[in-house]
Every structure is written in structure tokens, then in C-alpha cells.
Amino acid sequence: MTNKQEKAILSDKDFNAILPQRTLLPEWAEQEAVVLAWPHDESDWQPWINEARTTYVKLIKAIADAGAGVILLCHQKDIGLAKSMIDLHLPVLIFQAEFNDTWTRDYVFLSCETARGNQPVEFVFNGWGQKFDARKDNLVNQQLSQLCQLSLVSCDTVLEGGAIEIDQNQILMSTASCLFNPKRNSEHTMQDYESVFTDLLGARQCHVFQNGHLTGDDTDGHIDTLARFTPLRGLVMQSAYNRPDDEHFTGLTALKFELEQAFSDYEIFELPLPDMRNSDGERLPASYANFLICNDCVLAPVYLQNEDEQALNTLQKAFPNHRIVAVDCSAIVQQFGSLHCITMQIPVNTLQPEVLNQMKKGVSVYDA
């Protein structure tokens, strides 16, 4: 087994003794690629499969316009269709893989900076507390990491990428409703989590918030639906200030108070809350905070709702040095997620040079 194929499986207690210093990079670090997973008709996407795929094609174009390539996980039987729908000149590397669903934010590896380059780091993914079958998702990184310069490090803690947010000062935030779900890590204490966040991801401070949750959110309150850092000591949060009678108003207002207490010198930008429902009348977790920062752009989800324009204006104030690019996610939210949930960024100096070279030549299929 070569160094690039090694998989180091370490318990939480091993990190201090074995791992070199590493730091989880903030999302605004320069990116060379974004990982997506092509919607397939064996998943719950089936009723919206055409709309979802059309959204992915538009998102791939937006990522390319932001100066990043796309690594597209794809079932073997869908490769031909994906190639026929995507502009063949775009920097897209199709990677054949089996996966349960498309929420790459929660099962694709995180990228941590080290003295030797960026290293892929994965956690256990168990379908958001054993709600859904995730056995294939949980195996993806064993294959995908062969594209990276450094070997994959695996941690036996259950954790999703959307559950944590970090800034350039290594301040990390998350939510108690997610971390302390008994079907994730039933025996983990706050001290256990802090040890993982500090030793593996380089966090210097950890803030875990008690409030905030969107109806319909299967993740138990991922932070990426609620509050996000900006590069300029700011916080963008999904608020409900525009809907004082909404069921979310109390919880989101309490979250704002927590954020103010934890980050007293940060500017907080509040996003309006839409009231979006599916054809069965169920409330959808349409969060404007579920955006993706991609180089000089913020790819912002919109939902064809009255609040879209106000949300885009707020994001522009929060990110004055970025272009705000609206991406229609009205089809994606039908499956109770949004734009950030279906993406995972890969910072510069993570992938092997030959992988980057192939990706830059246009749409192609990776041949291991």
C-alpha cells in the first residue's frame, strides 16, 4: 500500500501523541475544487430528479466561474447522462463511486492545513444519528482520498461537516442539539468534543450553542443552517426578525443572544426567514445561511420566495469583498437541505497535481 493510499485509523486518545499539528481551514481559504454528488434515481430525489440535476448543472457552472473545479461523485450508470448535461469545457472530474445520497457536506473529508500541505480528515458518518442508511456514504473517502497529496486520517467520532464552522482565528462553533444527540456519540462529553476539535482540527476556542433549529431539518440543527462566520469578524445568522409570530422566532432570537454573548465584538447580520412549504404542506428548512463561500464568490441559495432579494442584499453587506451569486435551490430544499449541504470545498494544495491537470482539461472520468 502506497503512502497516498494509507488510511490511518486513530482513536481520539491517539491524536496528541501521533498527529502533527493541523488546522481546519476556513471556507474562504482559496479553493481548487468543490465535491458534489450527482443525484441518482435510487434515492429520495426520484420525484424531483430532473429539477435537481438541472440545479446541479447550474451550480457546476457557478463554481467554475468562481475559479474552482468540480469533483463529481457519480454512479456508473449515470456517467453518460452527467456528461451529456454538463458543458464539456468546464473543469469537472467525474469520480465513479457508490453513495446513498448527495449531502457531501456531511460525509466527504475535511481539509486540514499541515506543514506538508493539506491533509484529508474524515469522521464517522451514521446518517445524522442513524436516521438514514449511510453505509455507502461512509465508505466514499476511502476511494476519494486517493486524489489527495497526503494520506487520509480517520477519527472514530461521529461528526458531520455541516455540524461545525471555523474561522481564520481557529474559533469553532457548533450546536448542542447535534453534538449531544445520543445516537451519534452517546458517551461523549463536552471535554471529549473539545479534545477532538483542538487536537485534530486545531481549534483554539469552541462555542456550542443551545438554541436554534429549523422545522424539517433532519440534521438536529447543523450550524451551517443557523450561523456562519465571515472573514471580517462578522456573523451571518438565519433570523426570524421578519416573522415575529413564526414558530421559529423564539428559538432564533435566543440564538442571536447567545451569539452576541460569545462574540461581543463581531457584527451580526440577520437574514430574513421564508415560510416555504412542500406540496404536502410540510415546512421546509429554507435557510439563507446555507451558502457556499467559493473563492471571491458567495454562492447564495434562493428559493423563489419574497425574502430572496433581501437575503442577497444582507449577504452583500456581510461579504463586501465578494460577489454574491444567487443559485435557485427551490428543488434542493424539497429534500430538506440546501446549497451548502450538497457541497464540500477542497482548498488549494490538497489534490495531486495530475488530478488538477486532468480536471482543468474539461469534463472527464477519473481512471484510478
Number of C-alpha atoms within 10 A of each C-alpha: 6 7 11 15 17 15 15 12 13 15 12 17 12 13 17 14 8 9 12 13 16 21 23 26 23 22 24 20 18 19 21 21 26 23 25 26 25 22 26 21 14 10 13 15 20 13 12 15 18 15 15 22 21 14 18 24 15 13 21 25 18 19 24 18 15 20 16 27 27 27 27 23 23 23 19 12 10 14 18 11 10 20 15 9 12 18 15 13 11 21 26 31 25 26 24 21 18 16 23 20 22 22 23 25 22 29 25 29 27 24 27 22 19 14 9 11 16 25 26 24 21 27 21 18 24 21 24 21 19 11 11 12 13 17 14 13 23 20 17 19 21 18 14 19 25 20 21 21 21 22 21 26 22 20 19 14 19 19 24 25 22 24 21 21 23 23 21 19 14 20 16 24 24 23 22 19 19 26 26 17 15 12 16 20 18 11 9 15 12 13 9 15 18 18 18 20 21 22 22 23 23 22 23 14 14 19 18 18 19 16 19 26 24 23 15 18 18 18 23 21 24 29 27 28 27 25 26 23 24 22 16 14 15 17 19 21 26 28 27 21 17 14 14 11 10 12 12 18 18 16 17 21 18 15 22 21 13 17 19 15 10 14 15 10 10 15 15 21 20 22 26 23 24 24 14 18 15 13 7 6 8 12 18 21 24 30 30 31 26 27 25 24 25 28 21 18 20 25 24 25 27 27 21 13 13 13 17 20 14 12 23 20 13 16 24 16 12 22 20 11 13 17 18 20 19 18 19 19 22 22 20 24 23 23 19 20 24 29 26 25 23 23 23 27 29 30 25 15 19 23 22 14 13 10 16 18 11 16 23 18 14 16 23 19 18 16 8 8
